[in-house]
Amino acid sequence: MGLHCAIVGLTNVGKTTIFNCFSETKAEATNYAFSASKSNIGKVDVPDPRLYELEKCQPTERIIPATVDIIDLPGLTKGSSKGEGVGNRFLGDMRNADAVIHVLRCFDDPELPHVEGSIDPVRDIEILDLELQVQDLESVEKKIVRLQKVAKSGDKEAKKGIEVLEKLKEHIEDFKNVRDYEVSDDDKKFLYDMFLLTEKPIIYVCNVDDASAANGNAYVEAVKTHLSGQNTEILTIAARLDAEIAELEDPEDRKVFLADAGLSEPGVNKLLRSAYSLLNLQTFFTVGPKEIRAWTIRKGSTAPVAAGVIHSDLERGFIRAEVMKYNDFIHYKTEPAVKAAGKFFVEGKNYIVQDGDILNIRFNV
């Protein structure tokens, strides 16, 4: 499974600069509001040093990391849901995203005016929340109307759906996001087909000036206070600094640059890991002389589900999974040595794959 993230935010907050840190597909970043006419789409490799440690034990022709699809939406503004600025025509690009990355401007720059006239990231959160809530409210109201037509025939399921959605409607009308709405697992089925925007897991990225990259600033603290108690991730990234690091090809030059800024790694690396954590994802590996590859699955997935990520035939004809733990393989260096140490496991359909597992799937179709 691939991870799909949408980068959102008001105009001129640094979204596209962060997108360019991620992606080989470079997009133009300007100082003009509403200058973008389309969403930028890119694919980024998920940094995982374990891949290169595996190569030391098993030489291979190529290494294939897990990837994340990133879509950078044009900057929004107050009234976007009613057609202001770029309007709502890009919000549809959010609907298929697994997670949302909301970039907040947490830096001063007189040469780059804020569309609202001042720097206030908490206000910006509330503006974007409201625009997305308006969209979600329309979706919920439309589904209630559809269910009401079905309920006239006495359909009990439709009546139950109306009851759930009426409560959700009240929740949204109270300026609250769908992700904060408590709903039972059984009742979640009434929400699935709407792809509600404020239901998606969200990561807030405080885009700061270079001097605040390591420790943040007052704007960041205001964001943390505002979001206290919410199930979300808050990261501090100096987008312009990360962009300069991304331009450096020599890894040693990057290390020096990071050290000078008081950082241990680029901010976008932290962002990718946070996305994985927020979505309850993990990585398993396949290892061989042709390729060493990282695969993404949700935590708690069984071996057949992991096999299906590689190819649907492997899940359909699953017989067993041969499993080595990453640390065991790195320690013993070869598969025969792992077997000799009693660390090679043969697992069936109920095996729950763990992060870092090295799998070899046996199947028959």
C-alpha positions as CSV (number, residue, x, y, z in Angstrom):
1,M,0.0,0.0,0.0
2,G,1.2,3.5,-0.8
3,L,0.8,6.5,1.5
4,H,-0.9,9.5,0.0
5,C,-0.5,12.9,1.8
6,A,-2.0,16.3,0.9
7,I,-0.1,19.5,1.8
8,V,-2.6,22.3,2.6
9,G,-2.4,25.8,4.1
10,L,-3.2,29.4,3.4
11,T,-1.4,31.1,0.6
12,N,2.3,32.2,1.1
13,V,3.0,29.9,4.1
14,G,5.8,27.8,2.5
15,K,3.8,24.7,1.3
16,T,5.5,24.5,-2.1
17,T,8.9,25.0,-0.6
18,I,8.3,22.0,1.7
19,F,6.9,20.1,-1.3
20,N,10.1,20.7,-3.2
21,C,12.2,19.4,-0.2
22,F,10.3,16.1,-0.6
23,S,9.9,15.6,-4.3
24,E,12.1,15.3,-7.4
25,T,9.2,17.1,-9.1
26,K,10.1,20.7,-8.5
27,A,7.3,23.3,-8.4
28,E,7.6,27.0,-8.6
29,A,7.3,28.9,-5.3
30,T,6.3,32.6,-5.6
31,N,5.6,35.5,-3.3
32,Y,2.3,36.2,-5.0
33,A,-1.0,35.0,-3.5
34,F,-3.1,32.7,-5.6
35,S,-0.4,32.4,-8.3
36,A,-0.8,28.6,-8.5
37,S,-3.3,27.3,-11.0
38,K,-3.0,23.6,-10.2
39,S,-2.0,21.1,-7.5
40,N,1.6,19.8,-7.6
41,I,2.0,16.1,-7.5
42,G,5.2,14.2,-6.6
43,K,6.5,11.0,-5.2
44,V,9.2,10.8,-2.4
45,D,11.3,7.9,-1.1
46,V,10.9,7.2,2.6
47,P,14.3,7.4,4.2
48,D,15.2,4.1,5.9
49,P,18.9,3.4,6.7
50,R,18.0,-0.2,7.4
51,L,17.9,-0.9,3.7
52,Y,21.6,-0.1,3.3
53,E,22.5,-2.2,6.4
54,L,20.7,-5.1,4.7
55,E,22.7,-4.6,1.6
56,K,25.9,-5.1,3.6
57,C,24.7,-8.6,4.4
58,Q,23.0,-9.4,1.0
59,P,24.6,-7.6,-2.0
60,T,21.9,-6.7,-4.4
61,E,21.3,-5.1,-7.8
62,R,19.0,-2.4,-6.6
63,I,17.4,-1.0,-3.4
64,I,13.8,0.1,-3.5
65,P,12.6,2.2,-0.6
66,A,8.9,2.7,0.3
67,T,7.4,5.7,-1.3
68,V,4.9,8.4,-0.4
69,D,2.7,10.3,-2.9
70,I,2.6,14.0,-2.0
71,I,0.1,16.5,-3.4
72,D,0.6,20.2,-2.8
73,L,-2.7,22.1,-3.1
74,P,-2.6,25.8,-4.1
75,G,-2.9,28.2,-1.1
76,L,-6.3,28.7,0.3
77,T,-7.8,31.7,2.1
78,K,-10.8,32.8,4.1
79,G,-13.9,32.2,1.9
80,S,-12.3,29.4,-0.3
81,S,-15.4,27.2,0.3
82,K,-17.5,30.0,-1.2
83,G,-15.2,30.6,-4.2
84,E,-12.7,33.2,-2.8
85,G,-9.1,33.1,-3.9
86,V,-8.6,29.8,-5.8
87,G,-12.0,28.7,-4.5
88,N,-12.8,25.2,-3.6
89,R,-12.0,23.5,-6.9
90,F,-8.8,22.0,-5.4
91,L,-10.3,20.7,-2.2
92,G,-11.4,17.6,-4.1
93,D,-7.7,16.7,-4.4
94,M,-7.7,16.2,-0.6
95,R,-10.5,13.6,-0.6
96,N,-8.4,10.6,-1.5
97,A,-5.5,11.6,0.8
98,D,-4.7,9.3,3.7
99,A,-3.4,12.2,5.8
100,V,-3.2,16.0,5.7
101,I,-0.1,18.1,6.3
102,H,-1.2,21.6,7.4
103,V,1.6,24.1,6.9
104,L,1.5,27.1,9.2
105,R,3.5,30.3,8.8
106,C,5.5,30.9,11.9
107,F,8.0,33.4,10.7
108,D,8.2,37.1,10.0
109,D,9.2,38.5,6.6
110,P,8.2,42.0,5.6
111,E,9.0,41.1,2.0
112,L,6.4,38.3,2.0
113,P,3.1,39.8,3.2
114,H,0.5,37.5,4.9
115,V,-2.8,37.3,3.1
116,E,-4.6,38.1,6.4
117,G,-2.3,41.1,7.1
118,S,-0.5,39.7,10.1
119,I,1.3,36.5,11.4
120,D,-1.1,34.4,13.6
121,P,-0.9,30.6,13.0
122,V,-3.7,29.9,15.5
123,R,-6.0,32.2,13.5
124,D,-4.8,30.4,10.3
125,I,-5.7,27.0,11.8
126,E,-9.2,28.3,12.5
127,I,-9.6,29.7,9.0
128,L,-8.7,26.5,7.2
129,D,-10.7,24.4,9.7
130,L,-13.8,26.5,8.9
131,E,-13.4,26.2,5.2
132,L,-13.1,22.4,5.4
133,Q,-16.0,22.2,7.9
134,V,-18.2,24.0,5.4
135,Q,-17.4,21.4,2.8
136,D,-18.0,18.5,5.2
137,L,-21.3,20.0,6.3
138,E,-22.5,20.1,2.7
139,S,-21.5,16.4,2.2
140,V,-23.3,15.3,5.4
141,E,-26.5,17.2,4.5
142,K,-26.6,15.7,1.1
143,K,-26.2,12.2,2.5
144,I,-29.0,12.8,5.0
145,V,-31.3,13.8,2.2
146,R,-30.4,10.6,0.3
147,L,-31.0,8.4,3.4
148,Q,-34.3,10.1,4.1
149,K,-35.6,9.0,0.7
150,V,-34.6,5.4,1.5
151,A,-36.0,5.6,5.0
152,K,-39.5,6.4,3.7
153,S,-39.7,2.7,2.7
154,G,-39.1,1.7,6.3
155,D,-35.4,0.8,5.9
156,K,-34.1,0.5,9.5
157,E,-30.5,0.9,8.4
158,A,-31.2,4.2,6.7
159,K,-33.0,5.5,9.8
160,K,-30.0,4.6,11.9
161,G,-27.7,6.4,9.4
162,I,-29.9,9.5,9.6
163,E,-29.6,9.4,13.4
164,V,-25.8,9.2,13.3
165,L,-25.4,11.9,10.7
166,E,-27.8,14.3,12.4
167,K,-25.5,14.2,15.4
168,L,-22.5,14.6,13.2
169,K,-24.1,17.6,11.6
170,E,-24.6,19.2,15.0
171,H,-21.0,18.5,15.8
172,I,-19.7,20.3,12.6
173,E,-22.1,23.2,13.1
174,D,-20.5,23.7,16.5
175,F,-17.2,24.4,14.5
176,K,-15.7,21.0,15.4
177,N,-13.8,18.7,13.1
178,V,-15.1,15.2,12.2
179,R,-11.9,13.6,13.5
180,D,-12.9,14.7,17.0
181,Y,-16.4,13.2,16.7
182,E,-16.9,10.0,18.7
183,V,-18.6,7.3,16.7
184,S,-18.7,3.5,17.3
185,D,-16.9,1.2,14.9
186,D,-20.3,-0.1,13.7
187,D,-21.6,3.4,12.9
188,K,-18.5,4.4,11.0
189,K,-19.9,2.7,7.9
190,F,-22.2,5.7,7.5
191,L,-19.2,8.0,7.1
192,Y,-17.0,6.0,4.8
193,D,-18.3,7.0,1.4
194,M,-18.2,10.8,2.1
195,F,-14.4,11.1,2.3
196,L,-14.8,13.9,4.8
197,L,-12.0,16.5,4.8
198,T,-11.8,17.1,8.6
199,E,-11.9,13.4,9.4
200,K,-8.4,12.8,8.0
201,P,-5.5,12.5,10.4
202,I,-3.5,15.7,10.4
203,I,0.0,16.8,11.0
204,Y,0.7,20.5,11.7
205,V,4.0,21.8,10.4
206,C,5.2,25.1,11.9
207,N,7.3,26.7,9.2
208,V,9.9,28.8,11.0
209,D,12.9,31.0,10.1
210,D,16.4,29.4,10.1
211,A,17.3,30.7,13.6
212,S,14.2,28.9,15.1
213,A,14.8,25.6,13.3
214,A,16.1,23.8,16.4
215,N,14.0,25.3,19.2
216,G,11.0,26.9,17.7
217,N,9.7,30.3,18.6
218,A,6.7,32.1,20.2
219,Y,4.4,31.3,17.2
220,V,5.2,27.6,17.6
221,E,4.4,27.7,21.3
222,A,1.1,29.4,20.5
223,V,0.2,26.5,18.1
224,K,1.1,23.9,20.7
225,T,-1.0,25.5,23.3
226,H,-4.0,25.8,20.9
227,L,-3.8,22.1,19.9
228,S,-3.0,20.8,23.4
229,G,-4.9,17.6,24.0
230,Q,-5.7,16.9,20.4
231,N,-4.6,13.6,18.7
232,T,-2.2,15.2,16.2
233,E,1.5,15.7,15.5
234,I,3.1,19.2,15.6
235,L,6.5,19.6,13.9
236,T,8.8,22.5,13.6
237,I,10.5,22.8,10.2
238,A,12.5,25.6,8.6
239,A,11.4,25.1,5.0
240,R,13.9,27.4,3.4
241,L,16.7,25.8,5.4
242,D,15.5,22.3,4.4
243,A,15.3,23.4,0.8
244,E,19.0,24.5,0.9
245,I,20.0,21.1,2.4
246,A,18.0,19.3,-0.3
247,E,20.1,21.0,-2.9
248,L,23.3,19.5,-1.5
249,E,24.3,16.3,-3.2
250,D,27.2,15.3,-0.9
251,P,25.9,13.5,2.3
252,E,28.8,14.9,4.3
253,D,28.0,18.5,3.2
254,R,24.5,17.9,4.4
255,K,25.7,16.7,7.8
256,V,27.8,19.8,8.2
257,F,25.0,22.0,7.2
258,L,22.6,20.3,9.6
259,A,25.1,20.5,12.5
260,D,25.6,24.2,11.9
261,A,21.8,24.6,12.3
262,G,21.7,22.5,15.4
263,L,19.8,19.7,13.7
264,S,20.4,16.0,13.4
265,E,18.4,15.4,10.2
266,P,16.3,17.3,7.7
267,G,12.8,18.2,8.9
268,V,11.1,16.4,6.0
269,N,12.5,13.1,7.3
270,K,10.7,13.7,10.7
271,L,7.6,14.6,8.8
272,L,7.5,11.3,6.9
273,R,8.1,9.3,10.1
274,S,5.3,11.3,11.8
275,A,2.9,10.5,8.9
276,Y,3.7,6.8,9.3
277,S,3.1,7.0,13.0
278,L,-0.1,8.9,12.7
279,L,-1.5,6.4,10.2
280,N,-0.4,3.4,12.2
281,L,1.9,2.2,9.4
282,Q,5.1,0.1,9.5
283,T,7.6,-1.4,7.1
284,F,8.6,-5.0,6.2
285,F,11.4,-6.1,3.8
286,T,12.0,-8.5,1.0
287,V,15.7,-9.3,0.5
288,G,17.5,-11.0,-2.4
289,P,20.3,-10.6,-5.0
290,K,18.0,-8.9,-7.5
291,E,16.5,-6.3,-5.1
292,I,16.1,-5.3,-1.5
293,R,12.7,-3.6,-1.0
294,A,10.7,-1.9,1.7
295,W,7.0,-2.4,1.8
296,T,4.3,-0.5,3.8
297,I,1.5,-2.1,5.8
298,R,-0.7,-1.1,8.7
299,K,0.3,-2.3,12.1
300,G,-1.6,-5.5,13.1
301,S,-1.7,-6.8,9.5
302,T,-1.4,-10.6,9.0
303,A,1.2,-12.3,6.8
304,P,-1.4,-12.9,4.0
305,V,-2.2,-9.2,3.9
306,A,1.5,-8.4,3.7
307,A,1.8,-10.9,0.9
308,G,-1.0,-9.1,-0.9
309,V,0.9,-5.8,-0.8
310,I,3.6,-7.5,-2.8
311,H,1.2,-9.1,-5.3
312,S,-2.4,-10.2,-5.1
313,D,-1.5,-13.7,-6.3
314,L,0.7,-14.1,-3.2
315,E,-2.2,-13.4,-0.9
316,R,-4.7,-15.5,-2.9
317,G,-2.4,-18.6,-2.9
318,F,-0.7,-18.0,0.5
319,I,0.8,-21.1,2.1
320,R,3.3,-19.8,4.7
321,A,5.7,-16.9,5.4
322,E,9.4,-17.5,6.2
323,V,10.3,-14.8,8.6
324,M,13.6,-13.4,9.8
325,K,13.9,-10.5,12.2
326,Y,15.9,-7.5,11.0
327,N,18.2,-7.4,14.0
328,D,18.8,-11.2,13.7
329,F,19.8,-10.9,10.0
330,I,22.1,-8.0,10.7
331,H,23.7,-9.9,13.6
332,Y,24.2,-13.3,11.8
333,K,24.8,-11.8,8.4
334,T,23.4,-14.7,6.3
335,E,20.1,-16.7,6.1
336,P,21.9,-20.0,6.8
337,A,23.5,-18.5,9.9
338,V,20.1,-17.2,11.1
339,K,18.7,-20.7,10.6
340,A,21.6,-22.3,12.5
341,A,20.9,-20.0,15.4
342,G,17.3,-21.0,15.6
343,K,16.1,-17.5,14.6
344,F,14.4,-18.5,11.3
345,F,10.6,-18.9,11.7
346,V,7.9,-20.4,9.5
347,E,4.6,-18.7,10.1
348,G,1.0,-19.3,9.0
349,K,-2.0,-17.2,8.1
350,N,-2.5,-15.8,11.6
351,Y,1.0,-14.4,12.0
352,I,1.0,-10.6,12.7
353,V,3.8,-9.0,10.8
354,Q,6.2,-6.8,12.9
355,D,8.1,-3.7,11.8
356,G,11.4,-4.7,10.2
357,D,10.4,-8.3,9.5
358,I,12.1,-9.9,6.5
359,L,9.6,-12.0,4.6
360,N,9.8,-14.7,2.0
361,I,6.3,-15.8,0.9
362,R,5.5,-19.3,-0.1
363,F,2.4,-19.6,-2.3
364,N,0.6,-21.7,-4.9
365,V,-2.0,-20.5,-7.4
